[in-house]
Amino acid sequence: MAKNLTTFVKSISVGGSASEFMPADTRDFHIYDATSFALNNCACDYGNQTHNWCVPPGISTATFHIWGAGGPGAAIHACGTAVPSGSGAYAYKTVSVTPGDCYNLVVGHMWCCCAEPGTGATWQTTPVQNTGGSWNGYGKSYVTGTGLTNFCAEGGFSGNSVSCTETGYATTMFDSATAHYGLSPNDSAGGPFRACYYGADGGLRGRKGYLSHNGLGVSSHCNFRAWVALPNCSVWGKCGGHAMLAACCNAQQPHDNWRILMANLNQGYCAGDNVTQAQNWDTAGMGSGFGVSCGGNCHCASRAASGKIRVLFR
Amino acid sequence: MAKNLTTFAPGMSGSVKIGQNDYYNEIVVPASGCTNRCGPRNGDQGVANHVFKFPENTGYFGATADADPVSEIKLWMVNPGSGGAGGNCCGWGAPGSSGAKAVFDINTNMPDGQKCIRMCVANGGCCVADLGGQQSCRWRIMSYDENRCMFLFTTATCGCWECNFYSSSKCNEVCYMGGGSGPVRCWDSKDTCSSSSAYWCNPEVVGQAADPQYVNPDSDVNVFKQQVGYAVAGCCFDNARNVTQVWALNQWCTTKAHHMGVKGLGYDCNNTGQTQFCGAFKAFGGTNPGFGRSGICEAGAGGMAAIAGGGNCYCGSSGGAGVYMVWYK
């Protein structure tokens, strides 16, 4: 309804409404966004990832968009670094809905996932996503309810530790122009360790993070660049891509690395304590950062992002 | 107007760069944060008045006066959100209501001396150590001489409180933010707050508007109603951390309702709403209670309820700050 308030404030005529400036693919829908994060150590202990969404009166169609969480960051050895984990899968599905029906939304979370630093010096070749490892499917986002069957998006695969003692650490791995994916010595961007989606109308698989060098030579502990997998179709109007994160010696604090990454992405970061920062909706599904340790203690690797679910309905 | 939309994932286009390269854009968050500016429960009205004077020249460097006079001005306004519920019995409440929002074109063809508008745009809110939350400030647009109120938002209605909300008998129960006679939108029959008459806020008395014709935000074209917040009780008596708090957001994604659900963040009894609010808005990279929290991402969102275990009083948080933008070219 037009508002002709005064001679000072006039109405916006047809064709000039506020909706014109809203995203065309959301402006005519109701939106329910479901998050998954906690302000303390273990989101899964408190059920922070579970939501119920019930169909309001007058609603006949809903589209569920789901993102699995980013994979768990790998531990960083006393001397070494880590390949960033993979991004979560993304999927969407549209169903007819009945008012009063409720859907169970479970959002993959990124906490409870950081295993203690390992002591081994070999590649961690086994992705823990589907094999009962510490990740154990916690990163998976899914929705159950009428019209949906096995609709889910897996969380990203884990990152992997790279120890200074590994063969080739100072030569073929970090003193060449080859990207290092890390889930096996000959892994590649199209390798098998990528999050999948199921039961959807469409979607995208997760992608891998990788490491490259900085041209400084491996003797420099600032030689490392991590390429972190960005979320799938979640932010900045883009589907995929990587963000670069650099680190020097002993830049191994997981929350600091994540915060720096968020700052690099111009998403801002939290000035609060370490365990609560940068739980960012726009980065949901993003893989982990990384760190570099030059001796001393082991560390957990950088955090990854939680998943999310968006319901568009009308 | 630039629109950077993906066609691959409907609904997931990310941010729309509204007005980019087409308009000069001024974004103002007046007195943002947790300041105690004016509100319906104190007498501080008027502190946060702003004046927007129409630009005389939109030309680039070297342009002479009036070489390129302003031809179009748009005013986008998001009213502050209301406060979340506070309480002193063992229970929880619902987030407050979001602030209404509106977009207007400003008539630029005014006589000299009248080319400005005045706005009362108070932010913040007073934490009241009482059950229920704090209603929001009401933004208004005044004429150049302040003799006429041209537009007045209705206040966002505050959150409610319900004792024993996280008990074993409250499985999946939904608590809306308003009382039984308030602006409650019942999506189902579980409007439990209406039966807790001691724990909800009366709507603010309406009577300050120059012209009641303009008070009701009843359009979905350019004036958008407030949206209620609500809370969903978990099952199995898993304490407050299993309750989902659901806010209405004002992020200009839709002409319809936009809600976000956040669980209890791991907190149980005896936390203020401010602690909860700041935690929840880390979803948008928020900061801390005294530093703007989450900027325009929290614009007009309802405040979050406190969690009380009984014996002491805990306040709900203030609502998200109001924001206005002026575009002109």
Chai-1 contact restraints between the chains, C-beta under 6 A:
chainA,res_idxA,chainB,res_idxB,connection_type,confidence,min_distance_angstrom,max_distance_angstrom,comment,restraint_id
A,M1,B,S219,contact,1.0,0.0,6.0,A-B,restraint_1
A,L5,B,M150,contact,1.0,0.0,6.0,A-B,restraint_2
A,L5,B,F151,contact,1.0,0.0,6.0,A-B,restraint_3
A,L5,B,Y214,contact,1.0,0.0,6.0,A-B,restraint_4
A,T6,B,M150,contact,1.0,0.0,6.0,A-B,restraint_5
A,T7,B,N107,contact,1.0,0.0,6.0,A-B,restraint_6
A,F8,B,N107,contact,1.0,0.0,6.0,A-B,restraint_7
A,F8,B,M150,contact,1.0,0.0,6.0,A-B,restraint_8
A,V9,B,F104,contact,1.0,0.0,6.0,A-B,restraint_9
A,V9,B,M150,contact,1.0,0.0,6.0,A-B,restraint_10
A,K10,B,D105,contact,1.0,0.0,6.0,A-B,restraint_11
A,K10,B,N107,contact,1.0,0.0,6.0,A-B,restraint_12
A,I12,B,D105,contact,1.0,0.0,6.0,A-B,restraint_13
A,I12,B,N222,contact,1.0,0.0,6.0,A-B,restraint_14
A,S17,B,V221,contact,1.0,0.0,6.0,A-B,restraint_15
A,S17,B,N222,contact,1.0,0.0,6.0,A-B,restraint_16
A,A18,B,V103,contact,1.0,0.0,6.0,A-B,restraint_17
A,A18,B,N222,contact,1.0,0.0,6.0,A-B,restraint_18
A,S19,B,T255,contact,1.0,0.0,6.0,A-B,restraint_19
A,F21,B,I18,contact,1.0,0.0,6.0,A-B,restraint_20
A,M22,B,W252,contact,1.0,0.0,6.0,A-B,restraint_21
A,P23,B,S13,contact,1.0,0.0,6.0,A-B,restraint_22
A,P23,B,V16,contact,1.0,0.0,6.0,A-B,restraint_23
A,D25,B,P10,contact,1.0,0.0,6.0,A-B,restraint_24
A,D25,B,G11,contact,1.0,0.0,6.0,A-B,restraint_25
A,D25,B,S13,contact,1.0,0.0,6.0,A-B,restraint_26
A,T26,B,G11,contact,1.0,0.0,6.0,A-B,restraint_27
A,T26,B,C253,contact,1.0,0.0,6.0,A-B,restraint_28
A,T26,B,T254,contact,1.0,0.0,6.0,A-B,restraint_29
A,R27,B,T254,contact,1.0,0.0,6.0,A-B,restraint_30
A,R27,B,T255,contact,1.0,0.0,6.0,A-B,restraint_31
A,F29,B,T254,contact,1.0,0.0,6.0,A-B,restraint_32
A,H30,B,K256,contact,1.0,0.0,6.0,A-B,restraint_33
A,H30,B,A257,contact,1.0,0.0,6.0,A-B,restraint_34
A,I31,B,T254,contact,1.0,0.0,6.0,A-B,restraint_35
A,I31,B,H258,contact,1.0,0.0,6.0,A-B,restraint_36
A,Y32,B,H259,contact,1.0,0.0,6.0,A-B,restraint_37
A,D33,B,M260,contact,1.0,0.0,6.0,A-B,restraint_38
A,A34,B,G261,contact,1.0,0.0,6.0,A-B,restraint_39
A,T35,B,V262,contact,1.0,0.0,6.0,A-B,restraint_40
A,T35,B,A283,contact,1.0,0.0,6.0,A-B,restraint_41
A,A38,B,L265,contact,1.0,0.0,6.0,A-B,restraint_42
A,A38,B,G266,contact,1.0,0.0,6.0,A-B,restraint_43
A,L39,B,L265,contact,1.0,0.0,6.0,A-B,restraint_44
A,L39,B,G266,contact,1.0,0.0,6.0,A-B,restraint_45
A,L39,B,G279,contact,1.0,0.0,6.0,A-B,restraint_46
A,N40,B,G266,contact,1.0,0.0,6.0,A-B,restraint_47
A,Y46,B,R241,contact,1.0,0.0,6.0,A-B,restraint_48
A,Y46,B,G266,contact,1.0,0.0,6.0,A-B,restraint_49
A,G47,B,N242,contact,1.0,0.0,6.0,A-B,restraint_50
A,N48,B,K263,contact,1.0,0.0,6.0,A-B,restraint_51
A,H51,B,T244,contact,1.0,0.0,6.0,A-B,restraint_52
A,H51,B,G261,contact,1.0,0.0,6.0,A-B,restraint_53
A,P56,B,W187,contact,1.0,0.0,6.0,A-B,restraint_54
A,H65,B,G11,contact,1.0,0.0,6.0,A-B,restraint_55
A,H65,B,M12,contact,1.0,0.0,6.0,A-B,restraint_56
A,C233,B,F8,contact,1.0,0.0,6.0,A-B,restraint_57
A,C233,B,A9,contact,1.0,0.0,6.0,A-B,restraint_58
A,C233,B,M12,contact,1.0,0.0,6.0,A-B,restraint_59
A,V235,B,G14,contact,1.0,0.0,6.0,A-B,restraint_60
A,W236,B,G14,contact,1.0,0.0,6.0,A-B,restraint_61
A,G237,B,N4,contact,1.0,0.0,6.0,A-B,restraint_62
A,G237,B,T6,contact,1.0,0.0,6.0,A-B,restraint_63
A,G237,B,S13,contact,1.0,0.0,6.0,A-B,restraint_64
A,G237,B,G14,contact,1.0,0.0,6.0,A-B,restraint_65
A,C239,B,F8,contact,1.0,0.0,6.0,A-B,restraint_66
A,Q267,B,G285,contact,1.0,0.0,6.0,A-B,restraint_67
A,G268,B,G285,contact,1.0,0.0,6.0,A-B,restraint_68
A,C270,B,K282,contact,1.0,0.0,6.0,A-B,restraint_69
A,C270,B,T287,contact,1.0,0.0,6.0,A-B,restraint_70
A,A271,B,T287,contact,1.0,0.0,6.0,A-B,restraint_71
A,A271,B,N288,contact,1.0,0.0,6.0,A-B,restraint_72
A,G272,B,N288,contact,1.0,0.0,6.0,A-B,restraint_73
A,Q279,B,K282,contact,1.0,0.0,6.0,A-B,restraint_74
A,Q279,B,A283,contact,1.0,0.0,6.0,A-B,restraint_75
A,N280,B,G285,contact,1.0,0.0,6.0,A-B,restraint_76
A,W281,B,A283,contact,1.0,0.0,6.0,A-B,restraint_77
A,W281,B,F284,contact,1.0,0.0,6.0,A-B,restraint_78
A,L312,B,G11,contact,1.0,0.0,6.0,A-B,restraint_79
